Amino acid sequence: MKTAEKARIRIEHWVTHNDHHESEYLEFAKELEEAGLETAAAEIRRMIEFNEKSNECLRKALAALPAD
């Protein structure tokens, strides 16, 4: 298997993995807010933004890979 093919598989997995975690993070931020822990919730929401930026970079990396 070529390096680009391996990279595509790994990067696609990471994007999916990050997306899954993002939904968990959002749910947790809501729980924190409901418990009156707004500052902690805000930091989790801030981290979600970083996760989204991370996935944006991964998608750009995917687009940069050569076609099969």
Secondary structure, DSSP 8 states (H G I E B T S, - for coil): --HHHHHHHHHHHHHHHHHHHHHHHHHHHHHHHHTT-HHHHHHHHHHHHHHHHHHHHHHHHHHHS---
